[in-house]
Amino acid sequence: MYKNDKVIRRYSESFKLKILDELTTGKLNKYQLGKAYGINPTTINEW
């Protein structure tokens, strides 16, 4: 039997809006934001 070591992270609505605001202003792209905040760019796509 394998152990699942994945951590499920929940982000607040205000945090998501902050990231999306930075993305839409064009300051950083989703890859840069992901690296800066420790978020997978795919997660940002899902928001």
PDBQT receptor file of N, H, CA, C and O in Angstrom, charges set to zero:
ATOM      1  N   MET A   1       0.843  -1.182   0.000  1.00  0.00    +0.000 N 
ATOM      2  CA  MET A   1       0.000   0.000   0.000  1.00  0.00    +0.000 C 
ATOM      3  C   MET A   1       0.888   1.246   0.000  1.00  0.00    +0.000 C 
ATOM      4  O   MET A   1       1.863   1.324   0.747  1.00  0.00    +0.000 OA
ATOM      5  N   TYR A   2       0.545   2.196  -0.828  1.00  0.00    +0.000 N 
ATOM      6  H   TYR A   2      -0.247   2.133  -1.434  1.00  0.00    +0.000 HD
ATOM      7  CA  TYR A   2       1.320   3.422  -0.933  1.00  0.00    +0.000 C 
ATOM      8  C   TYR A   2       0.704   4.518  -0.078  1.00  0.00    +0.000 C 
ATOM      9  O   TYR A   2      -0.511   4.608   0.096  1.00  0.00    +0.000 OA
ATOM     10  N   LYS A   3       1.584   5.330   0.437  1.00  0.00    +0.000 N 
ATOM     11  H   LYS A   3       2.572   5.257   0.295  1.00  0.00    +0.000 HD
ATOM     12  CA  LYS A   3       1.140   6.447   1.268  1.00  0.00    +0.000 C 
ATOM     13  C   LYS A   3       1.075   7.706   0.402  1.00  0.00    +0.000 C 
ATOM     14  O   LYS A   3       2.024   8.023  -0.316  1.00  0.00    +0.000 OA
ATOM     15  N   ASN A   4      -0.018   8.400   0.472  1.00  0.00    +0.000 N 
ATOM     16  H   ASN A   4      -0.789   8.143   1.054  1.00  0.00    +0.000 HD
ATOM     17  CA  ASN A   4      -0.186   9.630  -0.297  1.00  0.00    +0.000 C 
ATOM     18  C   ASN A   4       0.293  10.802   0.554  1.00  0.00    +0.000 C 
ATOM     19  O   ASN A   4      -0.312  11.131   1.574  1.00  0.00    +0.000 OA
ATOM     20  N   ASP A   5       1.386  11.424   0.122  1.00  0.00    +0.000 N 
ATOM     21  H   ASP A   5       1.878  11.157  -0.707  1.00  0.00    +0.000 HD
ATOM     22  CA  ASP A   5       1.982  12.518   0.892  1.00  0.00    +0.000 C 
ATOM     23  C   ASP A   5       1.612  13.894   0.350  1.00  0.00    +0.000 C 
ATOM     24  O   ASP A   5       2.229  14.889   0.730  1.00  0.00    +0.000 OA
ATOM     25  N   LYS A   6       0.623  13.968  -0.525  1.00  0.00    +0.000 N 
ATOM     26  H   LYS A   6       0.121  13.159  -0.834  1.00  0.00    +0.000 HD
ATOM     27  CA  LYS A   6       0.226  15.261  -1.075  1.00  0.00    +0.000 C 
ATOM     28  C   LYS A   6      -0.426  16.120  -0.003  1.00  0.00    +0.000 C 
ATOM     29  O   LYS A   6      -1.194  15.638   0.830  1.00  0.00    +0.000 OA
ATOM     30  N   VAL A   7      -0.098  17.399  -0.048  1.00  0.00    +0.000 N 
ATOM     31  H   VAL A   7       0.526  17.790  -0.724  1.00  0.00    +0.000 HD
ATOM     32  CA  VAL A   7      -0.692  18.359   0.871  1.00  0.00    +0.000 C 
ATOM     33  C   VAL A   7      -1.755  19.138   0.106  1.00  0.00    +0.000 C 
ATOM     34  O   VAL A   7      -1.477  19.709  -0.948  1.00  0.00    +0.000 OA
ATOM     35  N   ILE A   8      -2.948  19.157   0.632  1.00  0.00    +0.000 N 
ATOM     36  H   ILE A   8      -3.174  18.692   1.489  1.00  0.00    +0.000 HD
ATOM     37  CA  ILE A   8      -4.025  19.923   0.006  1.00  0.00    +0.000 C 
ATOM     38  C   ILE A   8      -4.008  21.327   0.599  1.00  0.00    +0.000 C 
ATOM     39  O   ILE A   8      -4.146  21.514   1.807  1.00  0.00    +0.000 OA
ATOM     40  N   ARG A   9      -3.836  22.298  -0.276  1.00  0.00    +0.000 N 
ATOM     41  H   ARG A   9      -3.724  22.147  -1.258  1.00  0.00    +0.000 HD
ATOM     42  CA  ARG A   9      -3.780  23.685   0.180  1.00  0.00    +0.000 C 
ATOM     43  C   ARG A   9      -5.055  24.396  -0.218  1.00  0.00    +0.000 C 
ATOM     44  O   ARG A   9      -5.567  24.220  -1.324  1.00  0.00    +0.000 OA
ATOM     45  N   ARG A  10      -5.548  25.185   0.681  1.00  0.00    +0.000 N 
ATOM     46  H   ARG A  10      -5.132  25.329   1.579  1.00  0.00    +0.000 HD
ATOM     47  CA  ARG A  10      -6.733  26.005   0.417  1.00  0.00    +0.000 C 
ATOM     48  C   ARG A  10      -6.292  27.459   0.471  1.00  0.00    +0.000 C 
ATOM     49  O   ARG A  10      -5.629  27.887   1.415  1.00  0.00    +0.000 OA
ATOM     50  N   TYR A  11      -6.667  28.203  -0.545  1.00  0.00    +0.000 N 
ATOM     51  H   TYR A  11      -7.206  27.855  -1.312  1.00  0.00    +0.000 HD
ATOM     52  CA  TYR A  11      -6.293  29.607  -0.610  1.00  0.00    +0.000 C 
ATOM     53  C   TYR A  11      -7.536  30.468  -0.399  1.00  0.00    +0.000 C 
ATOM     54  O   TYR A  11      -8.621  30.146  -0.883  1.00  0.00    +0.000 OA
ATOM     55  N   SER A  12      -7.358  31.558   0.325  1.00  0.00    +0.000 N 
ATOM     56  H   SER A  12      -6.476  31.819   0.718  1.00  0.00    +0.000 HD
ATOM     57  CA  SER A  12      -8.486  32.451   0.590  1.00  0.00    +0.000 C 
ATOM     58  C   SER A  12      -8.879  33.192  -0.689  1.00  0.00    +0.000 C 
ATOM     59  O   SER A  12      -8.088  33.328  -1.622  1.00  0.00    +0.000 OA
ATOM     60  N   GLU A  13     -10.096  33.654  -0.701  1.00  0.00    +0.000 N 
ATOM     61  H   GLU A  13     -10.739  33.544   0.057  1.00  0.00    +0.000 HD
ATOM     62  CA  GLU A  13     -10.606  34.404  -1.849  1.00  0.00    +0.000 C 
ATOM     63  C   GLU A  13      -9.779  35.667  -2.078  1.00  0.00    +0.000 C 
ATOM     64  O   GLU A  13      -9.495  36.023  -3.221  1.00  0.00    +0.000 OA
ATOM     65  N   SER A  14      -9.393  36.342  -1.002  1.00  0.00    +0.000 N 
ATOM     66  H   SER A  14      -9.623  36.053  -0.073  1.00  0.00    +0.000 HD
ATOM     67  CA  SER A  14      -8.610  37.576  -1.144  1.00  0.00    +0.000 C 
ATOM     68  C   SER A  14      -7.221  37.290  -1.715  1.00  0.00    +0.000 C 
ATOM     69  O   SER A  14      -6.695  38.085  -2.493  1.00  0.00    +0.000 OA
ATOM     70  N   PHE A  15      -6.628  36.164  -1.334  1.00  0.00    +0.000 N 
ATOM     71  H   PHE A  15      -7.055  35.518  -0.702  1.00  0.00    +0.000 HD
ATOM     72  CA  PHE A  15      -5.316  35.786  -1.866  1.00  0.00    +0.000 C 
ATOM     73  C   PHE A  15      -5.423  35.502  -3.366  1.00  0.00    +0.000 C 
ATOM     74  O   PHE A  15      -4.580  35.943  -4.148  1.00  0.00    +0.000 OA
ATOM     75  N   LYS A  16      -6.455  34.770  -3.760  1.00  0.00    +0.000 N 
ATOM     76  H   LYS A  16      -7.140  34.412  -3.125  1.00  0.00    +0.000 HD
ATOM     77  CA  LYS A  16      -6.661  34.466  -5.174  1.00  0.00    +0.000 C 
ATOM     78  C   LYS A  16      -6.852  35.742  -5.980  1.00  0.00    +0.000 C 
ATOM     79  O   LYS A  16      -6.289  35.888  -7.065  1.00  0.00    +0.000 OA
ATOM     80  N   LEU A  17      -7.647  36.667  -5.447  1.00  0.00    +0.000 N 
ATOM     81  H   LEU A  17      -8.104  36.549  -4.565  1.00  0.00    +0.000 HD
ATOM     82  CA  LEU A  17      -7.886  37.928  -6.149  1.00  0.00    +0.000 C 
ATOM     83  C   LEU A  17      -6.614  38.751  -6.279  1.00  0.00    +0.000 C 
ATOM     84  O   LEU A  17      -6.401  39.412  -7.295  1.00  0.00    +0.000 OA
ATOM     85  N   LYS A  18      -5.774  38.714  -5.262  1.00  0.00    +0.000 N 
ATOM     86  H   LYS A  18      -5.947  38.177  -4.437  1.00  0.00    +0.000 HD
ATOM     87  CA  LYS A  18      -4.494  39.431  -5.309  1.00  0.00    +0.000 C 
ATOM     88  C   LYS A  18      -3.623  38.880  -6.437  1.00  0.00    +0.000 C 
ATOM     89  O   LYS A  18      -3.045  39.643  -7.211  1.00  0.00    +0.000 OA
ATOM     90  N   ILE A  19      -3.534  37.559  -6.525  1.00  0.00    +0.000 N 
ATOM     91  H   ILE A  19      -4.003  36.939  -5.896  1.00  0.00    +0.000 HD
ATOM     92  CA  ILE A  19      -2.730  36.921  -7.567  1.00  0.00    +0.000 C 
ATOM     93  C   ILE A  19      -3.304  37.244  -8.946  1.00  0.00    +0.000 C 
ATOM     94  O   ILE A  19      -2.562  37.598  -9.863  1.00  0.00    +0.000 OA
ATOM     95  N   LEU A  20      -4.618  37.122  -9.091  1.00  0.00    +0.000 N 
ATOM     96  H   LEU A  20      -5.220  36.835  -8.346  1.00  0.00    +0.000 HD
ATOM     97  CA  LEU A  20      -5.251  37.384 -10.383  1.00  0.00    +0.000 C 
ATOM     98  C   LEU A  20      -5.129  38.847 -10.787  1.00  0.00    +0.000 C 
ATOM     99  O   LEU A  20      -5.024  39.157 -11.973  1.00  0.00    +0.000 OA
ATOM    100  N   ASP A  21      -5.143  39.747  -9.808  1.00  0.00    +0.000 N 
ATOM    101  H   ASP A  21      -5.229  39.495  -8.844  1.00  0.00    +0.000 HD
ATOM    102  CA  ASP A  21      -4.960  41.166 -10.096  1.00  0.00    +0.000 C 
ATOM    103  C   ASP A  21      -3.559  41.416 -10.645  1.00  0.00    +0.000 C 
ATOM    104  O   ASP A  21      -3.388  42.156 -11.613  1.00  0.00    +0.000 OA
ATOM    105  N   GLU A  22      -2.564  40.800 -10.027  1.00  0.00    +0.000 N 
ATOM    106  H   GLU A  22      -2.703  40.198  -9.240  1.00  0.00    +0.000 HD
ATOM    107  CA  GLU A  22      -1.189  40.941 -10.515  1.00  0.00    +0.000 C 
ATOM    108  C   GLU A  22      -1.049  40.347 -11.913  1.00  0.00    +0.000 C 
ATOM    109  O   GLU A  22      -0.313  40.874 -12.746  1.00  0.00    +0.000 OA
ATOM    110  N   LEU A  23      -1.748  39.263 -12.162  1.00  0.00    +0.000 N 
ATOM    111  H   LEU A  23      -2.347  38.835 -11.485  1.00  0.00    +0.000 HD
ATOM    112  CA  LEU A  23      -1.689  38.618 -13.471  1.00  0.00    +0.000 C 
ATOM    113  C   LEU A  23      -2.319  39.505 -14.543  1.00  0.00    +0.000 C 
ATOM    114  O   LEU A  23      -1.767  39.649 -15.633  1.00  0.00    +0.000 OA
ATOM    115  N   THR A  24      -3.472  40.098 -14.237  1.00  0.00    +0.000 N 
ATOM    116  H   THR A  24      -3.921  39.981 -13.352  1.00  0.00    +0.000 HD
ATOM    117  CA  THR A  24      -4.177  40.901 -15.241  1.00  0.00    +0.000 C 
ATOM    118  C   THR A  24      -3.511  42.253 -15.501  1.00  0.00    +0.000 C 
ATOM    119  O   THR A  24      -3.672  42.822 -16.581  1.00  0.00    +0.000 OA
ATOM    120  N   THR A  25      -2.771  42.767 -14.529  1.00  0.00    +0.000 N 
ATOM    121  H   THR A  25      -2.640  42.304 -13.652  1.00  0.00    +0.000 HD
ATOM    122  CA  THR A  25      -2.075  44.030 -14.767  1.00  0.00    +0.000 C 
ATOM    123  C   THR A  25      -0.845  43.840 -15.644  1.00  0.00    +0.000 C 
ATOM    124  O   THR A  25      -0.289  44.809 -16.161  1.00  0.00    +0.000 OA
ATOM    125  N   GLY A  26      -0.423  42.593 -15.810  1.00  0.00    +0.000 N 
ATOM    126  H   GLY A  26      -0.874  41.806 -15.390  1.00  0.00    +0.000 HD
ATOM    127  CA  GLY A  26       0.704  42.314 -16.687  1.00  0.00    +0.000 C 
ATOM    128  C   GLY A  26       2.060  42.473 -16.043  1.00  0.00    +0.000 C 
ATOM    129  O   GLY A  26       3.081  42.409 -16.728  1.00  0.00    +0.000 OA
ATOM    130  N   LYS A  27       2.092  42.679 -14.732  1.00  0.00    +0.000 N 
ATOM    131  H   LYS A  27       1.262  42.731 -14.176  1.00  0.00    +0.000 HD
ATOM    132  CA  LYS A  27       3.379  42.818 -14.047  1.00  0.00    +0.000 C 
ATOM    133  C   LYS A  27       4.186  41.529 -14.137  1.00  0.00    +0.000 C 
ATOM    134  O   LYS A  27       5.384  41.543 -14.421  1.00  0.00    +0.000 OA
ATOM    135  N   LEU A  28       3.505  40.417 -13.888  1.00  0.00    +0.000 N 
ATOM    136  H   LEU A  28       2.532  40.405 -13.656  1.00  0.00    +0.000 HD
ATOM    137  CA  LEU A  28       4.147  39.108 -13.929  1.00  0.00    +0.000 C 
ATOM    138  C   LEU A  28       3.247  38.137 -14.674  1.00  0.00    +0.000 C 
ATOM    139  O   LEU A  28       2.026  38.297 -14.694  1.00  0.00    +0.000 OA
ATOM    140  N   ASN A  29       3.861  37.124 -15.291  1.00  0.00    +0.000 N 
ATOM    141  H   ASN A  29       4.852  36.994 -15.275  1.00  0.00    +0.000 HD
ATOM    142  CA  ASN A  29       3.035  36.092 -15.913  1.00  0.00    +0.000 C 
ATOM    143  C   ASN A  29       2.755  34.991 -14.890  1.00  0.00    +0.000 C 
ATOM    144  O   ASN A  29       3.280  35.033 -13.777  1.00  0.00    +0.000 OA
ATOM    145  N   LYS A  30       1.941  34.016 -15.257  1.00  0.00    +0.000 N 
ATOM    146  H   LYS A  30       1.515  33.982 -16.161  1.00  0.00    +0.000 HD
ATOM    147  CA  LYS A  30       1.520  33.001 -14.287  1.00  0.00    +0.000 C 
ATOM    148  C   LYS A  30       2.683  32.147 -13.801  1.00  0.00    +0.000 C 
ATOM    149  O   LYS A  30       2.652  31.653 -12.674  1.00  0.00    +0.000 OA
ATOM    150  N   TYR A  31       3.700  31.966 -14.624  1.00  0.00    +0.000 N 
ATOM    151  H   TYR A  31       3.724  32.368 -15.539  1.00  0.00    +0.000 HD
ATOM    152  CA  TYR A  31       4.852  31.177 -14.202  1.00  0.00    +0.000 C 
ATOM    153  C   TYR A  31       5.673  31.928 -13.158  1.00  0.00    +0.000 C 
ATOM    154  O   TYR A  31       6.133  31.341 -12.178  1.00  0.00    +0.000 OA
ATOM    155  N   GLN A  32       5.850  33.223 -13.374  1.00  0.00    +0.000 N 
ATOM    156  H   GLN A  32       5.476  33.700 -14.170  1.00  0.00    +0.000 HD
ATOM    157  CA  GLN A  32       6.569  34.052 -12.405  1.00  0.00    +0.000 C 
ATOM    158  C   GLN A  32       5.799  34.159 -11.098  1.00  0.00    +0.000 C 
ATOM    159  O   GLN A  32       6.390  34.088 -10.021  1.00  0.00    +0.000 OA
ATOM    160  N   LEU A  33       4.488  34.328 -11.186  1.00  0.00    +0.000 N 
ATOM    161  H   LEU A  33       4.008  34.385 -12.061  1.00  0.00    +0.000 HD
ATOM    162  CA  LEU A  33       3.655  34.391  -9.981  1.00  0.00    +0.000 C 
ATOM    163  C   LEU A  33       3.700  33.072  -9.224  1.00  0.00    +0.000 C 
ATOM    164  O   LEU A  33       3.785  33.053  -7.996  1.00  0.00    +0.000 OA
ATOM    165  N   GLY A  34       3.643  31.977  -9.959  1.00  0.00    +0.000 N 
ATOM    166  H   GLY A  34       3.573  31.992 -10.956  1.00  0.00    +0.000 HD
ATOM    167  CA  GLY A  34       3.715  30.669  -9.327  1.00  0.00    +0.000 C 
ATOM    168  C   GLY A  34       5.007  30.482  -8.560  1.00  0.00    +0.000 C 
ATOM    169  O   GLY A  34       5.009  29.960  -7.445  1.00  0.00    +0.000 OA
ATOM    170  N   LYS A  35       6.095  30.906  -9.154  1.00  0.00    +0.000 N 
ATOM    171  H   LYS A  35       6.094  31.330 -10.059  1.00  0.00    +0.000 HD
ATOM    172  CA  LYS A  35       7.392  30.781  -8.484  1.00  0.00    +0.000 C 
ATOM    173  C   LYS A  35       7.471  31.711  -7.276  1.00  0.00    +0.000 C 
ATOM    174  O   LYS A  35       7.991  31.328  -6.228  1.00  0.00    +0.000 OA
ATOM    175  N   ALA A  36       6.964  32.914  -7.418  1.00  0.00    +0.000 N 
ATOM    176  H   ALA A  36       6.541  33.225  -8.269  1.00  0.00    +0.000 HD
ATOM    177  CA  ALA A  36       7.034  33.895  -6.336  1.00  0.00    +0.000 C 
ATOM    178  C   ALA A  36       6.203  33.484  -5.125  1.00  0.00    +0.000 C 
ATOM    179  O   ALA A  36       6.595  33.726  -3.984  1.00  0.00    +0.000 OA
ATOM    180  N   TYR A  37       5.050  32.859  -5.379  1.00  0.00    +0.000 N 
ATOM    181  H   TYR A  37       4.731  32.662  -6.307  1.00  0.00    +0.000 HD
ATOM    182  CA  TYR A  37       4.137  32.513  -4.287  1.00  0.00    +0.000 C 
ATOM    183  C   TYR A  37       4.101  31.022  -3.965  1.00  0.00    +0.000 C 
ATOM    184  O   TYR A  37       3.363  30.597  -3.076  1.00  0.00    +0.000 OA
ATOM    185  N   GLY A  38       4.890  30.228  -4.680  1.00  0.00    +0.000 N 
ATOM    186  H   GLY A  38       5.489  30.573  -5.402  1.00  0.00    +0.000 HD
ATOM    187  CA  GLY A  38       4.921  28.793  -4.424  1.00  0.00    +0.000 C 
ATOM    188  C   GLY A  38       3.662  28.074  -4.860  1.00  0.00    +0.000 C 
ATOM    189  O   GLY A  38       3.211  27.133  -4.206  1.00  0.00    +0.000 OA
ATOM    190  N   ILE A  39       3.092  28.527  -5.978  1.00  0.00    +0.000 N 
ATOM    191  H   ILE A  39       3.458  29.291  -6.509  1.00  0.00    +0.000 HD
ATOM    192  CA  ILE A  39       1.856  27.953  -6.499  1.00  0.00    +0.000 C 
ATOM    193  C   ILE A  39       2.137  27.395  -7.891  1.00  0.00    +0.000 C 
ATOM    194  O   ILE A  39       2.867  28.002  -8.675  1.00  0.00    +0.000 OA
ATOM    195  N   ASN A  40       1.564  26.255  -8.187  1.00  0.00    +0.000 N 
ATOM    196  H   ASN A  40       0.971  25.762  -7.550  1.00  0.00    +0.000 HD
ATOM    197  CA  ASN A  40       1.688  25.693  -9.520  1.00  0.00    +0.000 C 
ATOM    198  C   ASN A  40       0.895  26.572 -10.496  1.00  0.00    +0.000 C 
ATOM    199  O   ASN A  40      -0.245  26.935 -10.206  1.00  0.00    +0.000 OA
ATOM    200  N   PRO A  41       1.481  26.916 -11.644  1.00  0.00    +0.000 N 
ATOM    201  CA  PRO A  41       0.758  27.741 -12.619  1.00  0.00    +0.000 C 
ATOM    202  C   PRO A  41      -0.583  27.139 -13.051  1.00  0.00    +0.000 C 
ATOM    203  O   PRO A  41      -1.507  27.877 -13.391  1.00  0.00    +0.000 OA
ATOM    204  N   THR A  42      -0.695  25.831 -13.041  1.00  0.00    +0.000 N 
ATOM    205  H   THR A  42       0.056  25.232 -12.765  1.00  0.00    +0.000 HD
ATOM    206  CA  THR A  42      -1.958  25.181 -13.380  1.00  0.00    +0.000 C 
ATOM    207  C   THR A  42      -3.039  25.544 -12.370  1.00  0.00    +0.000 C 
ATOM    208  O   THR A  42      -4.206  25.691 -12.732  1.00  0.00    +0.000 OA
ATOM    209  N   THR A  43      -2.658  25.688 -11.119  1.00  0.00    +0.000 N 
ATOM    210  H   THR A  43      -1.710  25.569 -10.825  1.00  0.00    +0.000 HD
ATOM    211  CA  THR A  43      -3.609  26.090 -10.082  1.00  0.00    +0.000 C 
ATOM    212  C   THR A  43      -4.142  27.483 -10.380  1.00  0.00    +0.000 C 
ATOM    213  O   THR A  43      -5.334  27.746 -10.220  1.00  0.00    +0.000 OA
ATOM    214  N   ILE A  44      -3.266  28.366 -10.809  1.00  0.00    +0.000 N 
ATOM    215  H   ILE A  44      -2.298  28.152 -10.940  1.00  0.00    +0.000 HD
ATOM    216  CA  ILE A  44      -3.684  29.728 -11.153  1.00  0.00    +0.000 C 
ATOM    217  C   ILE A  44      -4.662  29.685 -12.323  1.00  0.00    +0.000 C 
ATOM    218  O   ILE A  44      -5.626  30.450 -12.351  1.00  0.00    +0.000 OA
ATOM    219  N   ASN A  45      -4.425  28.800 -13.289  1.00  0.00    +0.000 N 
ATOM    220  H   ASN A  45      -3.642  28.179 -13.267  1.00  0.00    +0.000 HD
ATOM    221  CA  ASN A  45      -5.357  28.647 -14.420  1.00  0.00    +0.000 C 
ATOM    222  C   ASN A  45      -6.747  28.267 -13.951  1.00  0.00    +0.000 C 
ATOM    223  O   ASN A  45      -7.738  28.712 -14.529  1.00  0.00    +0.000 OA
ATOM    224  N   GLU A  46      -6.834  27.452 -12.917  1.00  0.00    +0.000 N 
ATOM    225  H   GLU A  46      -6.029  27.090 -12.448  1.00  0.00    +0.000 HD
ATOM    226  CA  GLU A  46      -8.127  26.969 -12.434  1.00  0.00    +0.000 C 
ATOM    227  C   GLU A  46      -8.919  28.053 -11.706  1.00  0.00    +0.000 C 
ATOM    228  O   GLU A  46     -10.128  27.906 -11.527  1.00  0.00    +0.000 OA
ATOM    229  N   TRP A  47      -8.278  29.118 -11.290  1.00  0.00    +0.000 N 
ATOM    230  H   TRP A  47      -7.296  29.237 -11.435  1.00  0.00    +0.000 HD
ATOM    231  CA  TRP A  47      -8.965  30.201 -10.591  1.00  0.00    +0.000 C 
ATOM    232  C   TRP A  47      -9.694  31.067 -11.585  1.00  0.00    +0.000 C 
ATOM    233  O   TRP A  47     -10.340  32.041 -11.198  1.00  0.00    +0.000 OA
TER     234      TRP A  47
